[in-house]
Amino acid sequence: MKLILGILRSFKYAFRGVLLCIKHETNFRIHLLAVIYVSIFSLLYRLTYIEYILLFMTFGFVIFAEMINTVIETLINMNVNGFNSFARNAKDITAGAVMIFSFFSVGIAFFLFNDISKWIRIFNLFRNNFPLAIILLISFVPAILFIKGKKH
């Protein structure tokens, strides 16, 4: 029983960490929305099983990199008062690592979503289904509000 409670407690802390990133990190929210929109698009695009594996591994790595960047920035912020060029460099380097991984993820997306006929089929789906197109457009409003987050 203690083992199960310990495991449940560790999940509670892990979910708390994810929620902290959602609440406080704009870039994390941007990456999360990208995961949601690309996942929906991938269903319409009809990727293969192997392509889905690559896609979700890419999602996981980008989210992981963003969370590690947040950890490093948090540790630096709590240990450095005022301007410190080493702290700035460390924060810039970790942000750069996330950016590079994000660029590579976009490259992976170009390889996964490179069939023009599927793009045309999806475009026609939205063009011929006005309510679906409206739902997509309306979804951008809460997405933008989610990215902005609440004022602290």
C-alpha positions in Angstrom: 0.0 0.0 0.0 2.9 2.4 0.8 4.4 1.7 -2.6 1.1 2.6 -4.4 0.7 5.8 -2.3 4.3 6.7 -3.1 3.8 6.2 -6.8 0.6 8.2 -6.7 2.3 11.0 -4.8 5.1 11.1 -7.5 2.5 11.4 -10.2 0.9 14.2 -8.2 4.2 16.1 -8.1 4.9 15.4 -11.8 1.4 16.8 -12.8 2.0 19.8 -10.6 5.2 20.4 -12.5 3.4 20.3 -15.8 0.7 22.6 -14.5 3.3 25.0 -13.3 4.8 25.2 -16.8 1.3 25.7 -18.3 0.6 28.5 -15.8 3.9 30.4 -15.9 5.6 29.6 -19.2 4.3 31.3 -22.4 6.6 29.2 -24.7 5.4 26.0 -23.0 1.8 27.0 -23.8 2.8 27.8 -27.4 4.4 24.3 -27.8 1.4 22.7 -26.2 -1.0 24.3 -28.6 1.3 23.3 -31.5 1.0 19.7 -30.3 -2.8 20.0 -30.2 -3.2 21.6 -33.6 -0.6 19.4 -35.3 -2.2 16.3 -33.7 -5.6 17.2 -35.1 -4.1 18.0 -38.5 -2.3 14.7 -38.5 -5.6 12.8 -38.0 -7.0 14.6 -41.1 -3.7 14.0 -42.9 -3.8 10.3 -42.0 -0.2 9.5 -41.1 1.1 6.0 -40.9 1.8 4.2 -37.7 5.6 4.8 -38.0 5.0 8.5 -38.8 2.9 8.9 -35.7 5.7 7.4 -33.6 8.1 9.9 -35.0 5.6 12.8 -34.6 4.9 12.0 -31.0 8.6 11.4 -30.2 9.2 14.9 -31.6 6.4 16.4 -29.5 7.8 14.8 -26.4 11.4 16.0 -27.0 10.3 19.6 -27.7 8.1 19.7 -24.5 10.9 18.0 -22.5 13.5 20.5 -23.8 11.2 23.4 -22.9 10.7 22.0 -19.4 14.4 21.5 -18.9 15.0 25.1 -20.1 12.4 26.2 -17.5 14.2 24.3 -14.7 17.6 25.8 -15.6 16.2 29.3 -15.8 14.4 28.8 -12.5 17.6 27.6 -10.8 19.6 30.5 -12.2 17.0 33.0 -11.1 16.9 31.7 -7.5 20.7 31.7 -7.2 21.7 34.9 -9.0 20.8 38.5 -8.0 21.1 41.3 -10.5 22.9 41.0 -13.8 25.4 38.2 -14.3 26.9 37.5 -17.7 27.3 33.8 -17.0 23.7 33.5 -15.9 22.6 35.3 -19.1 24.8 33.0 -21.2 23.4 29.9 -19.6 19.8 31.0 -20.0 20.4 32.0 -23.7 22.1 28.7 -24.4 19.3 26.6 -23.0 16.7 28.8 -24.8 18.8 28.3 -28.0 18.7 24.6 -27.5 14.9 24.6 -27.4 14.8 26.8 -30.4 17.1 24.5 -32.4 15.1 21.5 -31.4 11.9 23.3 -32.5 13.5 24.1 -35.9 14.4 20.5 -36.4 10.9 19.5 -35.4 9.6 21.8 -38.1 11.9 20.0 -40.5 10.5 16.7 -39.4 7.0 18.1 -40.0 8.0 19.0 -43.6 9.0 15.4 -44.2 5.9 14.0 -42.6 3.4 16.4 -44.2 4.9 16.6 -47.7 2.1 15.1 -49.8 0.4 17.9 -51.7 -2.7 15.8 -52.6 -3.4 15.3 -48.9 -3.1 19.0 -48.3 -5.6 19.6 -51.1 -8.0 17.0 -49.7 -7.9 18.7 -46.3 -8.3 22.2 -47.8 -11.3 21.0 -49.7 -12.7 19.4 -46.5 -12.7 22.8 -44.9 -13.8 24.6 -48.0 -16.8 22.3 -48.4 -17.7 22.1 -44.8 -18.4 25.7 -43.6 -19.2 24.8 -40.0 -15.9 22.9 -39.7 -14.0 25.9 -41.1 -15.8 28.2 -38.6 -15.0 25.9 -35.7 -11.3 26.0 -36.7 -11.3 29.8 -37.0 -13.1 30.2 -33.7 -10.6 27.9 -32.0 -7.9 30.4 -32.5 -9.5 32.9 -30.0 -9.2 30.6 -27.0 -5.8 29.5 -28.3 -4.5 33.1 -28.3 -6.0 33.7 -24.8 -4.4 30.5 -23.6 -1.0 31.6 -24.9 -1.4 35.1 -23.3 -2.1 33.4 -19.9 -3.4 35.2 -16.8 -1.6 38.3 -15.4 0.3 37.4 -12.3 
